[in-house]
Amino acid sequence: MKSDDLIASARVLTSSARQSPGRPKQASNRRAVSAAYYAVFHEICEQAANVLVGGEGAERSEKAWRQVYRAINYGPAAQRCKEARNTEHGFPLGITRCANEFIELQAKRHDADYAPEYRVSVADAESLILRAEDAINGLRGCPLKDRRAFCVWLLFAKR
């Protein structure tokens, strides 16, 4: 799953909601919020697999790459992201912003997917999409050593 594709999909959903006659469709807005969160989640998974096993074109084990990609679990990742925001860990701004957005978008995704009373406007969904995109770009813009350290931080418990 490519994060850029999920961002594009979220934009299609909000565009469709904006163009629908009458009130925007909540299903489209809510799915857009969910897609924005998953874009960040899958970017983190891909970064972890790429920095630890090797990116596209690298001589790598596809099984190992897939194993690392799938190793990140939502709950523990959110907890580690909360901890990663602490300045004592020394992560650069792009990573701490990504960690923060991961947590915030995950909460919004839970509302969008599971709370029947949750309502989100097209403008709010579009704002969340932009935040997800900024988080992804911030993570991508960090030096390799910092991205690797963040991915190790997410995957391995400190002892």
C-alpha positions in Angstrom: 0.0 0.0 0.0 1.5 3.3 -1.0 0.9 6.3 1.2 0.8 8.7 -1.9 -2.0 6.5 -3.3 -3.9 6.7 0.0 -3.6 10.5 0.0 -4.9 10.7 -3.5 -7.8 8.4 -2.6 -8.6 10.6 0.3 -8.7 13.7 -1.9 -11.0 11.9 -4.4 -13.4 11.2 -1.5 -13.5 14.8 -0.3 -13.8 16.0 -3.8 -16.8 13.7 -4.4 -18.4 14.8 -1.1 -17.9 18.5 -2.0 -19.5 18.0 -5.5 -22.5 16.0 -4.3 -25.8 17.8 -4.3 -27.1 18.8 -0.9 -25.1 18.0 2.2 -21.7 16.3 1.7 -21.8 12.6 2.2 -20.5 11.7 5.6 -19.3 8.3 4.4 -16.9 9.9 1.9 -15.6 12.4 4.5 -15.1 9.7 7.1 -13.4 7.4 4.7 -11.1 10.3 3.7 -10.1 10.7 7.4 -9.4 7.0 7.6 -7.3 7.0 4.4 -5.3 10.0 5.7 -4.4 8.1 8.9 -3.5 4.9 6.9 -1.3 6.9 4.6 0.9 7.9 7.6 0.8 4.4 9.0 1.8 2.8 5.7 4.5 5.4 5.2 6.0 4.5 8.6 5.8 0.7 7.7 7.5 1.3 4.4 10.2 3.5 5.9 10.9 0.8 8.5 11.2 -2.0 5.9 13.3 0.2 3.6 15.7 1.5 6.1 16.2 -1.9 7.9 16.1 -4.3 4.9 16.5 -2.2 1.8 14.4 -0.1 -0.6 13.2 -0.9 -4.1 16.1 -2.0 -6.3 18.2 -3.0 -3.3 19.4 -6.5 -3.0 17.1 -7.5 -0.3 15.0 -10.5 1.0 11.4 -9.8 0.1 10.3 -12.0 3.0 12.4 -10.0 5.4 11.1 -6.7 3.9 7.5 -7.9 4.3 8.1 -9.1 7.8 9.5 -5.7 8.9 6.7 -3.9 7.1 4.1 -6.0 8.9 5.8 -5.8 12.3 4.4 -2.4 13.3 1.3 -2.7 15.3 -1.1 0.2 15.7 -1.4 0.3 19.5 2.3 -0.1 20.4 3.3 2.3 17.6 1.0 4.9 19.0 2.5 4.5 22.5 6.0 4.7 21.1 5.1 7.8 19.0 3.8 9.5 22.2 7.2 8.8 23.8 9.1 9.8 20.7 7.7 13.3 21.0 9.8 13.8 24.1 12.8 16.0 23.3 15.1 13.7 25.3 15.1 11.2 22.5 16.6 13.7 20.1 14.4 13.0 17.1 14.4 15.8 14.5 11.3 18.0 14.0 10.1 16.0 11.0 9.9 12.8 13.0 8.3 14.4 16.1 5.7 16.0 13.9 5.1 12.7 12.1 4.8 10.9 15.5 2.3 13.6 16.7 0.2 13.4 13.6 0.2 9.6 13.8 -1.4 9.8 17.2 -3.9 12.5 16.3 -4.9 10.9 13.1 -5.3 7.6 14.7 -7.8 9.0 17.2 -9.7 10.7 14.3 -9.7 7.4 12.4 -11.2 5.6 15.3 -13.9 8.2 15.5 -14.5 8.1 11.7 -14.6 4.3 11.7 -16.4 3.4 14.9 -18.4 6.4 16.3 -21.8 6.6 14.7 -22.3 10.1 16.0 -19.0 11.4 14.5 -19.5 14.1 11.9 -16.7 15.6 9.8 -17.0 18.4 7.3 -15.3 18.4 4.0 -13.0 21.2 5.1 -12.0 19.3 8.3 -11.3 16.1 6.3 -9.2 18.1 3.8 -7.3 19.7 6.7 -6.5 16.2 8.1 -5.4 15.0 4.6 -2.9 18.0 4.5 -1.7 17.2 8.0 -1.1 13.6 6.9 0.8 14.7 3.8 2.9 17.1 5.8 3.7 14.3 8.3 4.8 12.0 5.5 6.9 14.6 3.8 8.5 15.5 7.2 9.4 12.0 7.8 10.8 11.5 4.3 12.8 14.7 4.6 14.7 13.5 7.7 18.2 12.1 7.4 18.5 8.3 6.9 20.2 7.8 10.3 17.2 9.6 12.1 14.6 7.6 10.1 16.4 4.4 11.0 16.6 5.4 14.7 12.9 6.2 14.7 11.9 2.9 13.0 14.1 0.9 15.5 12.4 2.9 18.3 9.0 1.9 17.0 9.9 -1.8 16.5 12.0 -2.7 19.5 11.3 -2.3 23.1 13.9 -0.6 25.2 15.3 -2.9 27.9 
